[in-house]
Amino acid sequence: MEHGNKAENRERLIEVTAEDLPLHCPMPSMILWNAHPRVFLPIEKTGEALCPYCGTLYRLKGGAASGHH
């Protein structure tokens, strides 16, 4: 469900792109952007990250970033 350009934080899987990095939850586009403290999520190595506060799974489109150590 959406309200204008804001997406409700009800989805448990959110696909993000390299433009969203560095990734943090909650994202600015979420209505409940202040639902919990902002936490940065290390998604680059594995291509996935789970928010420890709300359990939202983020998946990086295209998978893990290659060429990074």
Backbone as JSON Lines, residues from 0, in Angstrom:
{"i":0,"aa":"M","n":[0.85,-1.18,0.0],"ca":[0.0,0.0,0.0],"c":[0.89,1.24,0.0]}
{"i":1,"aa":"E","n":[0.52,2.23,-0.78],"ca":[1.34,3.42,-0.85],"c":[0.51,4.66,-0.57]}
{"i":2,"aa":"H","n":[1.16,5.65,-0.02],"ca":[0.56,6.96,0.21],"c":[1.43,7.97,-0.52]}
{"i":3,"aa":"G","n":[1.0,8.37,-1.73],"ca":[1.83,9.27,-2.51],"c":[3.1,8.55,-2.92]}
{"i":4,"aa":"N","n":[4.25,9.14,-2.61],"ca":[5.53,8.52,-2.92],"c":[6.11,7.74,-1.75]}
{"i":5,"aa":"K","n":[5.38,7.7,-0.66],"ca":[5.88,7.03,0.54],"c":[5.32,5.61,0.6]}
{"i":6,"aa":"A","n":[6.2,4.64,0.82],"ca":[5.78,3.25,0.93],"c":[5.69,2.88,2.4]}
{"i":7,"aa":"E","n":[4.64,2.17,2.75],"ca":[4.52,1.72,4.13],"c":[5.55,0.64,4.39]}
{"i":8,"aa":"N","n":[6.08,0.63,5.57],"ca":[7.11,-0.34,5.93],"c":[6.44,-1.65,6.37]}
{"i":9,"aa":"R","n":[5.66,-2.24,5.47],"ca":[5.0,-3.51,5.76],"c":[5.65,-4.64,4.99]}
{"i":10,"aa":"E","n":[6.38,-4.3,3.94],"ca":[7.03,-5.33,3.16],"c":[8.19,-5.89,3.97]}
{"i":11,"aa":"R","n":[8.41,-7.17,3.83],"ca":[9.5,-7.79,4.54],"c":[10.69,-8.01,3.63]}
{"i":12,"aa":"L","n":[10.53,-7.76,2.32],"ca":[11.62,-7.86,1.37],"c":[11.61,-6.61,0.51]}
{"i":13,"aa":"I","n":[12.71,-5.89,0.5],"ca":[12.82,-4.68,-0.28],"c":[14.05,-4.79,-1.15]}
{"i":14,"aa":"E","n":[13.87,-4.63,-2.47],"ca":[15.0,-4.64,-3.38],"c":[15.56,-3.23,-3.46]}
{"i":15,"aa":"V","n":[16.87,-3.12,-3.37],"ca":[17.54,-1.83,-3.44],"c":[18.57,-1.9,-4.57]}
{"i":16,"aa":"T","n":[19.03,-0.72,-4.99],"ca":[20.04,-0.65,-6.03],"c":[21.29,0.02,-5.47]}
{"i":17,"aa":"A","n":[22.33,0.09,-6.28],"ca":[23.57,0.72,-5.86],"c":[23.35,2.18,-5.49]}
{"i":18,"aa":"E","n":[22.31,2.79,-6.08],"ca":[22.01,4.19,-5.77],"c":[21.53,4.37,-4.34]}
{"i":19,"aa":"D","n":[21.04,3.3,-3.71],"ca":[20.55,3.36,-2.33],"c":[21.68,3.2,-1.3]}
{"i":20,"aa":"L","n":[22.88,2.93,-1.75],"ca":[23.99,2.7,-0.83],"c":[24.62,4.01,-0.39]}
{"i":21,"aa":"P","n":[25.15,4.14,0.81],"ca":[25.13,3.1,1.83],"c":[23.71,2.87,2.34]}
{"i":22,"aa":"L","n":[23.38,1.61,2.51],"ca":[22.02,1.22,2.9],"c":[21.8,1.42,4.39]}
{"i":23,"aa":"H","n":[20.65,2.0,4.71],"ca":[20.27,2.09,6.12],"c":[18.77,1.85,6.23]}
{"i":24,"aa":"C","n":[18.38,1.36,7.37],"ca":[16.97,1.12,7.66],"c":[16.62,1.92,8.91]}
{"i":25,"aa":"P","n":[15.48,2.57,8.95],"ca":[14.51,2.68,7.86],"c":[15.01,3.61,6.75]}
{"i":26,"aa":"M","n":[14.53,3.35,5.54],"ca":[14.9,4.17,4.4],"c":[14.08,5.45,4.4]}
{"i":27,"aa":"P","n":[14.58,6.52,3.78],"ca":[13.86,7.8,3.77],"c":[12.48,7.72,3.13]}
{"i":28,"aa":"S","n":[12.26,6.76,2.24],"ca":[10.97,6.65,1.55],"c":[9.89,5.99,2.41]}
{"i":29,"aa":"M","n":[10.25,5.48,3.57],"ca":[9.28,4.79,4.42],"c":[8.5,5.78,5.27]}
{"i":30,"aa":"I","n":[7.21,5.54,5.39],"ca":[6.36,6.38,6.23],"c":[6.85,6.34,7.67]}
{"i":31,"aa":"L","n":[7.2,5.17,8.13],"ca":[7.64,5.01,9.52],"c":[9.15,5.15,9.59]}
{"i":32,"aa":"W","n":[9.67,6.22,9.0],"ca":[11.11,6.42,8.95],"c":[11.72,6.57,10.34]}
{"i":33,"aa":"N","n":[10.86,6.9,11.33],"ca":[11.37,7.05,12.7],"c":[10.91,5.89,13.58]}
{"i":34,"aa":"A","n":[10.59,4.76,12.97],"ca":[10.06,3.62,13.72],"c":[11.11,3.0,14.64]}
{"i":35,"aa":"H","n":[12.37,3.09,14.28],"ca":[13.45,2.59,15.11],"c":[14.7,3.38,14.76]}
{"i":36,"aa":"P","n":[15.75,3.27,15.57],"ca":[16.97,4.02,15.27],"c":[17.53,3.62,13.91]}
{"i":37,"aa":"R","n":[18.13,4.58,13.21],"ca":[18.73,4.28,11.91],"c":[19.92,3.36,12.12]}
{"i":38,"aa":"V","n":[19.95,2.31,11.34],"ca":[21.06,1.37,11.39],"c":[21.56,1.16,9.96]}
{"i":39,"aa":"F","n":[22.87,1.25,9.79],"ca":[23.45,1.02,8.47],"c":[23.67,-0.48,8.29]}
{"i":40,"aa":"L","n":[23.32,-0.97,7.11],"ca":[23.34,-2.4,6.85],"c":[24.4,-2.73,5.8]}
{"i":41,"aa":"P","n":[25.33,-3.63,6.13],"ca":[26.38,-4.01,5.18],"c":[25.86,-5.01,4.15]}
{"i":42,"aa":"I","n":[25.4,-4.51,3.03],"ca":[24.78,-5.36,2.02],"c":[25.72,-5.66,0.86]}
{"i":43,"aa":"E","n":[26.8,-4.9,0.74],"ca":[27.67,-4.99,-0.44],"c":[28.32,-6.36,-0.61]}
{"i":44,"aa":"K","n":[28.75,-7.0,0.46],"ca":[29.49,-8.26,0.33],"c":[28.62,-9.45,-0.04]}
{"i":45,"aa":"T","n":[27.44,-9.54,0.56],"ca":[26.61,-10.72,0.35],"c":[25.43,-10.48,-0.58]}
{"i":46,"aa":"G","n":[25.06,-9.21,-0.78],"ca":[23.91,-8.91,-1.63],"c":[22.6,-8.93,-0.86]}
{"i":47,"aa":"E","n":[22.66,-9.28,0.43],"ca":[21.46,-9.27,1.28],"c":[21.82,-8.74,2.66]}
{"i":48,"aa":"A","n":[20.83,-8.12,3.3],"ca":[21.03,-7.65,4.68],"c":[19.69,-7.68,5.4]}
{"i":49,"aa":"L","n":[19.72,-8.05,6.67],"ca":[18.52,-8.14,7.48],"c":[18.6,-7.07,8.57]}
{"i":50,"aa":"C","n":[17.55,-6.26,8.67],"ca":[17.52,-5.24,9.7],"c":[17.3,-5.91,11.06]}
{"i":51,"aa":"P","n":[18.2,-5.65,12.02],"ca":[18.05,-6.28,13.33],"c":[16.89,-5.72,14.14]}
{"i":52,"aa":"Y","n":[16.38,-4.56,13.77],"ca":[15.28,-3.95,14.52],"c":[13.91,-4.44,14.05]}
{"i":53,"aa":"C","n":[13.66,-4.36,12.73],"ca":[12.31,-4.66,12.24],"c":[12.23,-5.93,11.41]}
{"i":54,"aa":"G","n":[13.37,-6.55,11.11],"ca":[13.36,-7.81,10.39],"c":[13.16,-7.68,8.89]}
{"i":55,"aa":"T","n":[13.23,-6.47,8.35],"ca":[13.09,-6.3,6.91],"c":[14.34,-6.82,6.22]}
{"i":56,"aa":"L","n":[14.13,-7.62,5.18],"ca":[15.23,-8.15,4.39],"c":[15.43,-7.27,3.18]}
{"i":57,"aa":"Y","n":[16.64,-6.81,3.0],"ca":[16.99,-6.0,1.84],"c":[17.8,-6.86,0.89]}
{"i":58,"aa":"R","n":[17.48,-6.78,-0.4],"ca":[18.21,-7.53,-1.42],"c":[18.73,-6.54,-2.45]}
{"i":59,"aa":"L","n":[20.0,-6.64,-2.75],"ca":[20.65,-5.76,-3.7],"c":[20.42,-6.29,-5.11]}
{"i":60,"aa":"K","n":[19.77,-5.48,-5.94],"ca":[19.54,-5.88,-7.33],"c":[20.88,-6.09,-7.99]}
{"i":61,"aa":"G","n":[21.03,-7.2,-8.67],"ca":[22.31,-7.52,-9.31],"c":[23.23,-8.31,-8.4]}
{"i":62,"aa":"G","n":[22.85,-8.52,-7.16],"ca":[23.65,-9.33,-6.23],"c":[24.77,-8.54,-5.59]}
{"i":63,"aa":"A","n":[25.68,-9.27,-4.99],"ca":[26.79,-8.65,-4.27],"c":[27.67,-7.87,-5.22]}
{"i":64,"aa":"A","n":[28.25,-6.81,-4.72],"ca":[29.13,-5.97,-5.53],"c":[30.43,-6.73,-5.78]}
{"i":65,"aa":"S","n":[30.84,-6.78,-7.03],"ca":[32.08,-7.48,-7.35],"c":[33.25,-6.5,-7.36]}
{"i":66,"aa":"G","n":[34.41,-7.02,-7.13],"ca":[35.6,-6.18,-7.15],"c":[35.91,-5.52,-5.84]}
{"i":67,"aa":"H","n":[35.08,-5.68,-4.82],"ca":[35.35,-5.11,-3.5],"c":[35.89,-6.2,-2.6]}
{"i":68,"aa":"H","n":[36.71,-5.8,-1.64],"ca":[37.31,-6.78,-0.73],"c":[36.59,-6.78,0.57]}
